[in-house]
């Protein structure tokens, strides 16, 4: 006959081991029942560098900015010519009359400067609106691609992105760029 432990430790030990076994089995069952999560990522920098709509928007606004710059240079040059002519003319005027005309020229220059600044700000604002719209379109396309292809997550990579490392198999950048460029072409 076996001697029973007066503290009842033999049964508690078996019960404790049985509980641990049940917990381990339950954890394994839960883990095996969970869906495998499909995760991909997009290199944001590469995507934007290769997306034709973004390239076209930048080119369009670069052209507009150059045109505005040329306009500014032309106006500045005309103002300088006017200022030089005024200096010659002012030598033949009374000091009071010269100050009055100089004040008018300064006001006109200030007004033109403000107009050019407003044009510059309007150009920047419209460029920002177009870029924001394009970024929104890209995000929607990435979301649609993720849903259509069963991805649980599609992360953003590249400079400032959240993916520090990812295998090439999880890189969706080229596929997304191809889809975006095809849709933009049409």
C-alpha positions in Angstrom: 0.0 0.0 0.0 1.1 3.5 -0.8 1.4 6.0 1.9 -0.8 9.1 1.3 0.7 12.5 1.9 -1.0 14.0 4.9 -1.2 17.4 3.2 -3.0 16.0 0.1 -0.1 17.2 -2.2 -0.3 14.2 -4.5 -3.7 15.0 -5.8 -3.1 18.7 -6.0 0.1 18.1 -8.0 -1.9 15.9 -10.5 -4.7 18.5 -10.7 -2.2 21.3 -11.3 -0.5 19.4 -14.1 -3.9 18.6 -15.6 -5.0 22.3 -15.5 -1.7 23.3 -17.2 -2.2 20.7 -19.9 -5.8 21.9 -20.5 -4.6 25.5 -20.8 -1.9 24.6 -23.2 -4.3 22.6 -25.3 -6.9 25.4 -25.3 -4.2 27.9 -26.3 -3.1 25.7 -29.2 -6.7 25.2 -30.3 -7.3 29.0 -30.2 -4.1 29.7 -32.1 -4.9 27.2 -34.8 -8.5 28.5 -35.2 -7.3 32.1 -35.8 -7.0 33.2 -39.4 -3.5 33.7 -40.7 -3.0 37.5 -41.1 -1.8 38.6 -44.5 0.4 41.7 -44.3 1.9 43.7 -47.1 3.6 47.0 -47.4 4.1 49.8 -49.9 7.2 51.9 -50.2 5.6 55.4 -50.2 8.6 57.2 -51.6 9.0 54.8 -54.5 5.3 54.8 -55.2 5.1 58.6 -55.4 8.3 58.8 -57.5 6.9 56.4 -60.1 3.2 57.5 -60.1 2.7 59.4 -63.3 -0.1 61.6 -62.0 2.2 62.9 -59.3 4.9 63.5 -61.8 2.5 65.4 -64.0 1.1 67.5 -61.2 4.7 68.5 -60.2 5.6 69.4 -63.8 2.5 71.5 -64.2 3.1 73.5 -61.1 6.8 73.8 -61.8 5.8 75.4 -65.2 3.3 77.7 -63.5 5.9 78.7 -60.8 8.4 79.4 -63.6 5.9 81.6 -65.4 5.1 83.5 -62.2 8.8 83.9 -61.6 9.3 85.3 -65.1 6.4 87.7 -64.5 7.9 88.8 -61.2 11.3 89.3 -62.8 9.7 91.3 -65.7 7.8 93.5 -63.2 10.9 94.0 -61.1 13.0 95.0 -64.1 10.3 97.4 -65.3 10.2 98.9 -61.7 13.9 99.3 -61.7 13.9 101.1 -65.0 11.1 103.4 -63.7 13.0 104.1 -60.5 16.1 105.0 -62.5 14.1 107.3 -64.8 12.5 108.9 -61.7 15.9 109.5 -60.1 17.0 111.5 -63.2 13.6 113.3 -63.3 13.7 114.0 -59.5 16.9 116.0 -59.8 14.9 118.6 -61.8 12.0 118.7 -59.4 11.4 120.4 -56.1 12.1 118.2 -53.1 8.4 118.2 -52.1 7.2 117.2 -55.6 9.9 114.4 -55.8 8.8 113.0 -52.5 5.2 112.9 -53.6 6.0 111.1 -56.8 8.4 108.7 -55.1 5.6 107.9 -52.6 3.2 107.1 -55.5 5.8 104.8 -57.1 6.5 103.1 -53.8 2.7 102.5 -53.3 2.4 101.0 -56.8 5.4 98.8 -56.2 4.0 97.6 -52.9 0.6 96.9 -54.5 2.2 94.9 -57.3 4.3 93.0 -54.8 1.2 92.1 -52.8 -0.6 91.0 -56.0 2.4 88.7 -56.9 2.5 87.3 -53.4 -1.3 86.5 -53.6 -0.7 84.8 -57.0 2.1 82.8 -55.4 0.0 81.8 -52.5 -3.0 80.9 -54.7 -0.6 78.7 -56.9 0.7 76.9 -53.8 -2.8 76.4 -52.4 -4.1 74.9 -55.7 -1.0 72.7 -55.9 -1.6 71.5 -52.4 -5.3 70.8 -53.1 -4.3 68.7 -56.2 -1.6 66.8 -54.3 -4.0 66.1 -51.4 -6.6 64.8 -53.8 -4.0 62.6 -55.5 -2.8 61.2 -52.1 -6.4 60.5 -51.2 -6.8 58.6 -54.5 -3.6 56.6 -53.8 -4.8 55.6 -50.3 -8.2 54.5 -51.6 -6.5 52.4 -54.3 -4.2 50.8 -51.7 -7.2 50.0 -49.5 -9.2 48.6 -52.4 -6.2 46.4 -53.4 -5.8 45.2 -49.9 -9.4 44.2 -49.5 -9.6 42.6 -53.0 -6.5 40.5 -52.3 -7.3 39.4 -48.7 -4.7 41.6 -46.8 -5.4 42.2 -43.1 -2.9 45.1 -43.2 -1.1 47.1 -45.8 1.6 49.2 -44.2 3.5 52.2 -45.4 7.2 52.0 -45.9 10.0 54.2 -47.2 11.4 57.3 -45.6 9.3 58.1 -42.5 7.2 54.9 -43.0 6.4 52.3 -40.4 8.1 49.3 -42.1 11.7 49.0 -41.2 12.1 45.7 -42.9 10.0 43.6 -45.1 10.6 40.7 -47.6 10.2 41.4 -51.3 7.3 39.0 -51.3 5.4 41.4 -49.1 6.3 44.5 -51.1 3.2 45.6 -53.0 4.7 48.8 -54.4 5.2 47.8 -58.0 1.7 46.2 -58.2 0.1 49.3 -56.8 2.1 51.7 -59.0 1.1 49.6 -62.1 -2.6 49.8 -61.1 -2.5 53.5 -60.4 -0.6 54.4 -63.6 -3.0 52.3 -65.7 -6.1 54.0 -64.2 -4.5 57.4 -64.6 -3.7 56.7 -68.3 -7.4 55.9 -68.9 
